[in-house]
Amino acid sequence: MIIGNPLKFAFLIERIQDWEVDYWKNGIMFVIVNDGIYPKEMRTTTFNSEFTDVLNSNSAFMNPSIDKELYNKSDLELFRYMADITFPDDLENDNDYRYLIPFHEISDSGYNFFIISNGINVKILVGRWKFENINLVDCTEISIQEYAEIKSKITIFYDSVVCG
């Protein structure tokens, strides 16, 4: 099933019962930004564990930080800022995950998703790790209303598959 608009921001998600063992609900999950799909290869997603963090009320996915000044920076400046505070180069600074969407399987494949809002829209930025550096590979902007609808449908999917 596709949740959202694949030309902007969407999920391609499907439960595959043949892959399940006991309590664990498995399937596939891809995130689509501007018609690009992440991750680039097939990976099994365990919905029980993946969505526990993504749908947590404290996660960046459920409650994107609102910062109008930061939001108005260029995509590259914004990405550099969010990547630098999330993954600092020095050991003296703690990681700050307030902009990072906690997609475990997608992160394990080398991609990270960051999100920020100006109160009206959200920007979602995709970074890719290569040789210990993370680089901006894509960015999209959607309205808060579009984003709220996607969150709602992801929550319904989770409730029906994992809780239902």
C-alpha positions as CSV (number, residue, x, y, z in Angstrom):
1,M,0.0,0.0,0.0
2,I,1.2,3.5,-0.7
3,I,0.5,6.2,2.0
4,G,1.1,9.7,0.8
5,N,2.1,11.2,-2.5
6,P,5.1,9.5,-4.1
7,L,6.0,12.6,-6.0
8,K,6.6,14.4,-2.7
9,F,6.6,12.1,0.4
10,A,5.1,8.7,0.8
11,F,5.5,5.2,2.3
12,L,5.4,2.0,0.4
13,I,4.5,-0.5,3.1
14,E,3.3,-4.0,3.1
15,R,2.9,-6.7,5.6
16,I,4.2,-10.1,4.5
17,Q,2.8,-12.8,6.7
18,D,5.0,-15.5,5.2
19,W,8.0,-13.7,6.8
20,E,6.5,-13.7,10.3
21,V,7.5,-15.8,13.2
22,D,5.4,-15.8,16.4
23,Y,4.7,-12.3,17.7
24,W,6.9,-10.5,15.1
25,K,5.0,-8.7,12.3
26,N,7.3,-8.4,9.2
27,G,7.1,-6.9,5.8
28,I,8.6,-4.2,3.6
29,M,8.8,-0.5,4.1
30,F,10.2,2.1,1.8
31,V,10.1,5.8,2.1
32,I,9.6,7.8,-1.2
33,V,10.8,11.3,-1.6
34,N,10.3,13.1,-4.9
35,D,9.8,9.8,-6.7
36,G,13.1,8.4,-5.2
37,I,12.8,5.3,-3.0
38,Y,14.8,4.6,0.2
39,P,16.4,2.2,0.9
40,K,17.6,1.2,-2.5
41,E,17.5,-2.5,-1.8
42,M,14.8,-4.8,-0.3
43,R,15.1,-5.2,3.5
44,T,12.8,-6.9,5.9
45,T,11.1,-4.5,8.3
46,T,9.9,-5.7,11.7
47,F,7.0,-3.4,12.3
48,N,6.8,-4.2,16.0
49,S,10.2,-2.7,16.6
50,E,10.4,-0.2,13.7
51,F,7.2,1.7,14.6
52,T,7.7,1.6,18.3
53,D,10.3,4.4,18.0
54,V,8.8,6.1,14.9
55,L,5.4,6.5,16.4
56,N,6.6,7.4,19.9
57,S,5.1,10.7,21.0
58,N,8.7,12.1,21.5
59,S,10.0,11.1,18.0
60,A,10.8,13.7,15.3
61,F,8.3,11.9,13.0
62,M,5.3,12.4,15.4
63,N,6.3,15.9,16.6
64,P,8.6,17.7,14.2
65,S,10.6,20.6,15.8
66,I,9.2,24.0,14.8
67,D,11.9,26.6,14.1
68,K,11.0,29.2,11.5
69,E,14.5,30.8,11.4
70,L,16.2,27.4,10.9
71,Y,13.5,26.3,8.4
72,N,14.3,29.3,6.2
73,K,17.9,28.3,5.6
74,S,19.0,26.8,2.3
75,D,18.4,23.0,2.1
76,L,22.1,22.4,2.3
77,E,22.7,24.7,5.3
78,L,19.7,23.2,7.1
79,F,20.9,19.6,6.4
80,R,24.4,20.4,7.6
81,Y,23.1,21.9,10.8
82,M,20.8,18.9,11.5
83,A,23.4,16.3,10.6
84,D,26.1,18.0,12.6
85,I,24.1,18.1,15.9
86,T,22.8,14.6,15.3
87,F,26.2,13.1,14.6
88,P,28.8,15.5,16.1
89,D,32.4,14.9,15.1
90,D,33.8,15.4,18.6
91,L,33.1,13.3,21.7
92,E,32.4,16.3,23.9
93,N,29.0,17.0,22.3
94,D,26.1,14.7,22.9
95,N,24.0,13.5,19.9
96,D,20.9,15.6,19.5
97,Y,18.2,13.5,17.8
98,R,15.3,16.1,17.7
99,Y,15.4,16.3,13.9
100,L,16.1,12.6,13.1
101,I,13.3,10.3,12.1
102,P,14.2,7.0,13.8
103,F,13.9,4.6,10.8
104,H,16.1,1.7,11.9
105,E,16.2,-0.5,8.8
106,I,16.6,2.5,6.5
107,S,19.3,3.9,8.7
108,D,21.0,0.5,8.7
109,S,21.1,0.8,4.9
110,G,23.0,4.1,5.0
111,Y,20.2,6.6,4.8
112,N,18.9,9.1,7.4
113,F,15.8,11.2,7.4
114,F,15.6,14.6,9.0
115,I,12.5,16.7,9.5
116,I,11.7,20.3,10.6
117,S,8.6,22.5,10.5
118,N,7.9,26.2,10.3
119,G,4.4,25.6,11.7
120,I,2.8,25.6,8.3
121,N,4.9,23.1,6.3
122,V,7.5,20.5,7.0
123,K,10.7,19.8,5.2
124,I,12.0,16.3,5.0
125,L,15.7,15.9,4.1
126,V,17.4,12.6,3.1
127,G,21.1,12.1,3.8
128,R,23.3,9.2,2.7
129,W,26.4,8.0,4.5
130,K,29.4,7.4,2.3
131,F,32.9,7.0,3.7
132,E,32.1,8.3,7.2
133,N,30.4,11.4,5.7
134,I,26.7,12.1,5.4
135,N,25.6,14.0,2.3
136,L,22.3,15.5,1.3
137,V,20.6,13.4,-1.4
138,D,17.1,14.7,-1.5
139,C,14.6,17.2,0.1
140,T,10.9,17.8,0.0
141,E,8.4,20.1,1.5
142,I,4.8,19.4,2.3
143,S,2.0,21.1,4.2
144,I,1.3,20.2,7.8
145,Q,-2.1,18.9,6.7
146,E,-0.6,16.5,4.2
147,Y,1.9,15.4,6.8
148,A,-0.8,14.9,9.5
149,E,-2.7,12.6,7.1
150,I,0.4,10.5,6.4
151,K,1.0,10.2,10.2
152,S,-2.6,9.2,10.8
153,K,-2.5,6.5,8.1
154,I,0.8,5.1,9.3
155,T,-0.7,4.9,12.9
156,I,-3.8,3.1,11.5
157,F,-1.5,0.7,9.7
158,Y,0.5,0.0,12.8
159,D,-2.6,-0.4,15.0
160,S,-4.1,-2.9,12.5
161,V,-1.0,-5.0,11.9
162,V,0.8,-4.9,15.3
163,C,-1.9,-4.2,17.8
164,G,-4.9,-5.7,16.0
